[in-house]
Amino acid sequence: MAKKTAEAPKPAKGTTALANRPQRPVARTTGAKLSGKGFENLSREDILLPRILLLQAQSPQVMESDETPGTFFLNLGNKNIGAKITITPVLHYRSRIKWIPRDDGGGIDCSAQDARVPGSTKYAPDCASCEHKDWSNDPKKSKKEQAPECVLYENFVVLVGDSTEPVILSMSKSSGKVAKKFYSMAAVKGGNFFDYAYELTVAKDKNDKGQTYFNYVIKDTGKKTSEECRLVCDQLWASLSKIAIRTEMEHPEGGAAEPVSRAAPAAGDKY
């Protein structure tokens, strides 16, 4: 009797059209190269993701290029995308940077790409035991001087609108509460981070000195993402959750941006 040929598994209901639809090249889940013709000579470490900036009155883009403060700006494409956008989150990760003051030359003094283990042990073997992450209780110092010297960044890889190109949304200091609200409202829903879309807008806020600045506002739209969007996000998550993510970060005191990487997660890490 002739052997019966094994049949290929049938696709899940509703996925046939998507399976036949060409997808944009994304990094493979294994190997070092990018998929898609023309990317043979690029490795994952070569990829620099754009970042969403919330422009302030003193931002270089406003001072030098007449961009509008209180709007979102993509740094690598030099593109203003307005003050109200819809984002779909793919993944979240934390990082830390201890910046050198601009008066002392600027630049990065120390950084922890996973917000846990610094690249240098000049201050401490790990972030948990480093005093630079804590507020100072020295009464002789101003509130600004008492602030932690090491900045904690809450980073989100997101898609903007209908785009399938991942970008980084980083929040720190005054926007830290917004970041916590963002991942908390998503976590209580259960499921995947990218199952729902969110609205990101801008509002005026004031610091402890009464100075006005622009801050993020995140709103749950309650709108589920499309099956096509979830497929793209799932592919991106499978790739980006396993590799180093590079983007450019601006010094809190202004000036040119510097490339910064998130370390590739170690075995067993969850993001």
Protein Blocks (a to p, Z undefined) as FASTA:
>chain_A
ZZdddddddddehilmmmmpccdddddfedjbdehehilmpcfklpccdddddddfklmk
lmmnopaehiacdfklopaebjbdcdddfbdcddddddddfknngajfbdcfkomacfbf
klbmbfklpmklpccfbfkbcfklmpcfbdcdddddddehjbfbdcddddehjlmmmmmm
mmmmmmmngpjfklpccdddddddddfkopacdddddddehiacdfklmmmmmmmmmmmm
mmccddddddfkgpjddddddddddehiaZZ
